[in-house]
Structures are given as C-alpha cells and as structure tokens.
Amino acid sequence: MKKQAFQDEINALPVYDTHTHLQGAALSARSFWDIGHYFWFIRELQAAGYPDDPMALSPARRIKAFWAAFETTRNTSMNWVVRRILTDLYGLELKSESDILTADEAIRSSARDPDWPSAICQKENIRRIVTNAPGDVPFIGIPEIGRLLPRPEGQIRDWMGQVERAADQRSELTAVTDDIRSTIGDLAGRRPHRNHDIE
C-alpha cells in the first residue's frame, strides 16, 4: 500500500474526542490568536523567546514576535499541529508574517458562520465530542455530536471521608453505597443529571 492510500484509510476513520476542552457555546476559534496561542503551543513559543503577555503588545509587534518564535519552533509537535489546523481547516499556509493577517481574517470569517462547527465535524469525520464539564454543554450547532459525561472523582473523596469519619463505619458505608448507586445511575443516563440528559 502506498503512503497516500494508507493516509487516506486513516483519515477515513471516525473520530471520537473523549476528552475535550471545547466549550459548546464557543466552538469556533474567534481569531488567529485562539489557535496560535493554544495552551501547549504558547509554551513552546515562549521557550523560543515569545513574550509572556503577547496580547499586551501592539498587533504589529505581536505578529513580529510570533513569527520569530513560530519559525524557531518549526520542529516541534505543536507547531506541526497548528500548521495542520490552518492547512486542513482553512486552506492556508504560514510562509511570512503577512500570512498571519490572512489567517486571522479567514478565522474571523468562519467564526461568524453558525454552520462552521457542523461543517468541520463532517469534514474531519468527527462523530462524538465528550466533555466532563457541565458548563461546557450544550454544543451549539452540533447537539448530536457533543455529549456530557461528568466525572465523580471529587465525590469519591467525599464518600471515603464520610466513611472514615463515621462513628459507625458499617452503617455509613451502607448509606454511602446507596448514594454511589444513585449517582452512577444518574451518570449512566437512567434519569437527567444536572439538568442534562446523559447518553
């Protein structure tokens, strides 16, 4: 099998994002800086000399500083990811500082399109996006794709503490076990949890 055929096979696979930081009400990047300043990438940029507070710079100085750090980090994984985002989603390639302005215009334009999240999910074969934060749902424009799956870790610590502090630990364990069953039932989707239906 040739390389391109193999890549085509991989790209055709459905995508399930099981741990997202997307916020349902703000799915689209609003400007170039939402992508260029992604958390892990900005750490790489800063390691290459990018300022700690780039948004305090004038747009022209920020672009100049970004471009210098961007060029320095071309061999990093997050630089590759950012370049792929711009190429795959916007059909753009950063070859010079001026391309940052072009990318910014394209990203701002797509952010105004209410169908953009759905179009990207179709283009990239994204079938499911799961968040653990109730405040991040619903996923506007792609309700059939976005799902909430709360995490009970904090409650587990509380339950353990309840049993540990109880004078009658056996009775408390029975009560906590009932609470755990009820909570797991909520999370499994047998009834609404925190005003959201869980799938």
C-alpha positions as CSV (number, residue, x, y, z in Angstrom):
1,M,0.0,0.0,0.0
2,K,1.3,3.4,-0.9
3,K,1.8,6.2,1.7
4,Q,-1.1,8.3,0.4
5,A,-3.5,5.4,0.2
6,F,-2.6,4.5,3.8
7,Q,-3.1,8.1,4.9
8,D,-6.5,8.1,3.2
9,E,-7.5,5.0,5.0
10,I,-6.5,6.6,8.4
11,N,-8.3,9.9,7.6
12,A,-11.5,8.0,6.8
13,L,-11.7,6.6,10.3
14,P,-14.4,8.1,12.5
15,V,-13.1,10.4,15.3
16,Y,-14.2,10.2,18.9
17,D,-12.9,13.0,21.1
18,T,-13.2,11.5,24.5
19,H,-11.6,14.4,26.4
20,T,-12.2,17.8,25.1
21,H,-11.6,21.3,26.3
22,L,-14.1,22.7,23.8
23,Q,-16.8,24.9,25.1
24,G,-20.2,24.3,23.5
25,A,-21.2,28.0,23.3
26,A,-17.8,29.0,21.7
27,L,-16.8,26.1,19.4
28,S,-15.3,28.2,16.7
29,A,-11.9,30.0,17.0
30,R,-12.7,33.7,17.0
31,S,-9.4,34.9,15.7
32,F,-5.9,33.6,14.7
33,W,-4.8,34.0,18.3
34,D,-7.3,31.4,19.6
35,I,-5.3,28.9,17.6
36,G,-1.8,30.5,17.7
37,H,-2.0,30.9,21.4
38,Y,-3.2,27.4,22.2
39,F,-2.0,26.5,25.7
40,W,0.7,23.9,24.8
41,F,1.9,25.8,21.7
42,I,2.3,29.0,23.5
43,R,4.6,27.2,26.0
44,E,6.8,26.2,23.1
45,L,6.7,29.7,21.6
46,Q,7.7,31.2,25.0
47,A,10.6,28.7,25.2
48,A,11.7,30.2,21.9
49,G,11.6,33.8,23.2
50,Y,7.9,34.8,22.7
51,P,6.7,37.2,25.4
52,D,4.7,36.0,28.4
53,D,1.9,38.5,27.8
54,P,1.8,38.8,24.0
55,M,-1.7,40.4,23.9
56,A,-0.2,43.4,25.7
57,L,1.8,44.1,22.6
58,S,0.5,46.1,19.6
59,P,-0.8,43.9,16.8
60,A,2.3,44.6,14.7
61,R,4.8,43.8,17.4
62,R,2.8,40.7,18.4
63,I,2.9,39.4,14.8
64,K,6.6,40.1,14.5
65,A,7.3,38.3,17.9
66,F,5.0,35.4,17.0
67,W,6.6,34.9,13.6
68,A,10.1,34.8,15.1
69,A,9.1,32.2,17.7
70,F,7.0,30.3,15.1
71,E,10.0,29.9,12.8
72,T,12.2,28.8,15.7
73,T,9.7,26.1,16.8
74,R,9.0,24.6,13.3
75,N,10.4,21.2,14.5
76,T,8.0,20.9,17.5
77,S,4.9,18.8,17.6
78,M,2.6,21.7,18.5
79,N,3.9,23.8,15.6
80,W,3.0,20.9,13.3
81,V,-0.5,20.8,14.8
82,V,-1.1,24.5,14.3
83,R,0.2,24.3,10.7
84,R,-2.1,21.3,10.1
85,I,-5.1,23.2,11.5
86,L,-4.5,26.1,9.3
87,T,-4.0,23.9,6.2
88,D,-6.7,21.4,6.8
89,L,-9.5,23.7,8.0
90,Y,-8.7,27.0,6.3
91,G,-6.5,26.0,3.3
92,L,-3.7,28.3,4.5
93,E,0.0,28.1,5.0
94,L,2.1,30.4,7.1
95,K,5.0,31.5,4.9
96,S,5.5,35.0,6.2
97,E,4.3,37.5,8.8
98,S,1.6,38.8,6.4
99,D,0.1,35.3,6.3
100,I,-0.9,35.7,9.9
101,L,-3.2,38.6,9.0
102,T,-4.7,36.5,6.2
103,A,-5.3,33.6,8.6
104,D,-6.8,36.0,11.1
105,E,-9.3,37.2,8.5
106,A,-10.3,33.7,7.5
107,I,-10.7,32.5,11.1
108,R,-12.8,35.6,12.0
109,S,-15.0,35.0,8.9
110,S,-15.6,31.3,9.8
111,A,-16.5,32.2,13.4
112,R,-19.4,34.2,12.1
113,D,-20.8,31.2,10.2
114,P,-23.2,29.2,12.5
115,D,-22.7,26.1,10.4
116,W,-18.9,26.1,10.7
117,P,-18.7,23.6,13.7
118,S,-21.0,21.2,11.8
119,A,-19.0,21.6,8.6
120,I,-15.7,20.8,10.4
121,C,-17.2,17.7,12.1
122,Q,-18.3,16.5,8.7
123,K,-15.0,17.3,7.0
124,E,-12.9,15.7,9.8
125,N,-15.3,12.7,10.3
126,I,-15.9,13.7,14.0
127,R,-18.7,11.5,15.4
128,R,-18.6,12.4,19.1
129,I,-17.1,15.0,21.4
130,V,-17.3,14.4,25.1
131,T,-16.8,16.9,27.9
132,N,-16.7,16.4,31.7
133,A,-17.7,20.0,32.5
134,P,-21.5,20.6,32.7
135,G,-20.9,24.3,32.0
136,D,-19.5,23.4,28.6
137,V,-22.7,22.0,27.2
138,P,-24.8,22.1,25.1
139,F,-22.7,22.1,21.9
140,I,-24.5,24.7,19.8
141,G,-24.8,23.7,16.2
142,I,-23.7,20.1,16.8
143,P,-26.0,18.8,19.6
144,E,-25.9,15.2,18.1
145,I,-22.1,15.2,18.5
146,G,-21.5,16.9,21.8
147,R,-22.0,14.9,25.0
148,L,-21.6,15.4,28.7
149,L,-20.0,12.7,30.9
150,P,-19.4,14.2,34.4
151,R,-16.5,12.9,36.5
152,P,-17.3,11.8,40.1
153,E,-13.7,11.9,41.5
154,G,-14.5,14.7,43.9
155,Q,-17.5,12.8,45.2
156,I,-15.4,9.6,45.7
157,R,-13.0,11.5,48.0
158,D,-16.1,12.9,49.9
159,W,-17.6,9.4,50.2
160,M,-14.4,7.9,51.6
161,G,-14.1,10.8,54.1
162,Q,-17.7,10.2,55.2
163,V,-17.0,6.5,56.0
164,E,-13.6,7.3,57.6
165,R,-15.1,9.9,60.0
166,A,-18.2,8.0,60.9
167,A,-18.6,6.5,64.4
168,D,-20.5,3.6,62.9
169,Q,-18.5,3.0,59.7
170,R,-20.5,-0.1,58.7
171,S,-23.8,1.8,58.7
172,E,-22.2,4.8,56.9
173,L,-20.7,2.5,54.3
174,T,-24.2,1.2,53.6
175,A,-25.6,4.8,53.2
176,V,-22.6,5.8,51.0
177,T,-23.1,2.7,48.8
178,D,-26.7,3.7,48.2
179,D,-25.5,7.2,47.3
180,I,-22.9,5.8,44.9
181,R,-25.5,3.6,43.2
182,S,-27.8,6.6,42.8
183,T,-25.0,8.7,41.4
184,I,-23.8,6.0,39.0
185,G,-27.4,5.6,37.8
186,D,-27.5,9.3,37.1
187,L,-24.3,9.2,35.2
188,A,-25.4,6.1,33.2
189,G,-28.3,8.1,31.9
190,R,-31.2,6.4,33.6
191,R,-32.5,9.9,34.5
192,P,-31.5,13.5,34.0
193,H,-28.3,14.6,35.8
194,R,-27.6,18.3,36.5
195,N,-30.3,19.3,34.0
196,H,-28.7,17.5,31.1
197,D,-29.5,14.1,29.6
198,I,-26.5,11.8,29.7
199,E,-26.0,9.4,26.9
